[in-house]
Amino acid sequence: MGVPLVDLQLQYQGIKDEVMSAFEEALASMHLALGPNCDAFEQEFSEFCAVPHTIGVASGTDALQLLLHAHGIGPGDEVITSSFTFIATIEAIVLLGATPVLADIEPESFCLDPAEVAERITPRTRAIMPVHLYGHPADMDAFAEIIGGSDIKLLEDAAQAHGALYRGRPAGGLGDGAAFSFYLSKNLAAYGEAGAITVCDEAIDDIIRHLRVHGSRERYVHRMIGYNSRIDELQAAVLRIKLRRLADWNEARRRHAGRYNEQLAGLSDLRVPIEKDYAQSVYHVYTIRSPRRDEIAAALAAEGIANAIHYRIPCHLQEALSDLGMGPGSLPETEKASDEVLSLPMYPELTNDQIDQVCEVVAKALA
Ligand SMILES: Cc1ncc(COP(=O)(O)O)c(C=O)c1O
């Protein structure tokens, strides 16, 4: 029997009745966007992240763009971030006319390396935006130290890190604002597109609430040019139901990671993911690294075990970002990681037998 990378069907079976009755209620009211479920979700997600404000938006990509926009970032400004991420992190910067400045990662956590960031600060730097990659938080205090008393903003791409802890504090409240994605396969996922921004500053919260509805909070009165980025009620209803289970689901992911780590320990040519002493990961994905990655992937595929490479081509080597002029060799740790990483099946409902089956195939491939 094969093993999928994620099993959304299985999770749905456990919450189906609740989801259906929430959908019926929302549809009966015909209050379909920015309604009571949205308000309640924003409050509940704020509590989960220990922040004063959450603003629901249409996707994680929008969340990043609105967060940067609300901080006034635009042409002439530089935002330092990682190249080892999903392209949306960088897209949001480029779409605002600002310049992404890509720095290398720490090879152990796969997150942005503070030392690399420090070297790239210029008078034009307006923000540092680390990505909590794979569910592991970046070293936020180190970035805060680099920023010191300057007005550079510290923003989080928390799209993969709902519930992750940095020195005991949840992702989302670790800087001047954070963007979350609720894409289908995320730890907290909608049944369509959705995202959210968390912020502490009330003035920024107000700007983002304008931006998500065409620069308006009062019908047909437009304070600024904005976006169409409402979160819809059906998505907010699903997210509320899932949020109640998220801590348990994240705990299950952490247990699975522990079992993988135990079983894969000691294999030559393989490194299991680590947690830095400041971090509690939520294992959005469970990613090993090996110079023999392609052999492992082929062996898994032959047994029907799904696997994936996050990310095969780092952003600075994507054709879409060729204008940055960063050729091969410009970010060595990022490029090495791209050649070696492999994500194994990871979702809360995964069984011990399935994990053991995956590990057996990996061990055999490396024997
Ligand atoms: C790190 C990262 N940033 C941003 C995004 C964009 O989120 P979305 O797909 O909801 O637009 C994603 C997910 O897809 C992501 O993984």
The ligand as a Tripos MOL2 file, in Angstrom:
@<TRIPOS>MOLECULE
LIG
   16    16     1     0     0
SMALL
NO_CHARGES

@<TRIPOS>ATOM
      1 C1          6.3960   30.3070    2.3620 C.3       1 LIG1
      2 C2          5.1390   30.6640    1.6360 C.ar      1 LIG1
      3 N1          4.8370   31.9570    1.4160 N.ar      1 LIG1
      4 C3          3.7210   32.3170    0.7820 C.ar      1 LIG1
      5 C4          2.8030   31.3910    0.3270 C.ar      1 LIG1
      6 C5          1.6160   31.8520   -0.4540 C.3       1 LIG1
      7 O1          0.3950   31.4780    0.0970 O.3       1 LIG1
      8 P1         -0.8810   31.2530   -0.8340 P.3       1 LIG1
      9 O2         -0.6550   30.0210   -1.6400 O.co2     1 LIG1
     10 O3         -2.0040   31.0960    0.1540 O.co2     1 LIG1
     11 O4         -1.0510   32.4590   -1.6750 O.co2     1 LIG1
     12 C6          3.0560   30.0240    0.5660 C.ar      1 LIG1
     13 C7          2.1280   28.9470    0.2010 C.2       1 LIG1
     14 O5          1.6700   28.6000   -0.7520 O.2       1 LIG1
     15 C8          4.2600   29.6530    1.2130 C.ar      1 LIG1
     16 O6          4.5550   28.3660    1.4340 O.3       1 LIG1
@<TRIPOS>BOND
     1     1     2 1
     2     2     3 ar
     3     2    15 ar
     4     3     4 ar
     5     4     5 ar
     6     5     6 1
     7     5    12 ar
     8     6     7 1
     9     7     8 1
    10     8     9 2
    11     8    10 1
    12     8    11 1
    13    12    13 1
    14    12    15 ar
    15    13    14 2
    16    15    16 1
@<TRIPOS>SUBSTRUCTURE
     1 LIG1         1 GROUP 0 **** ****
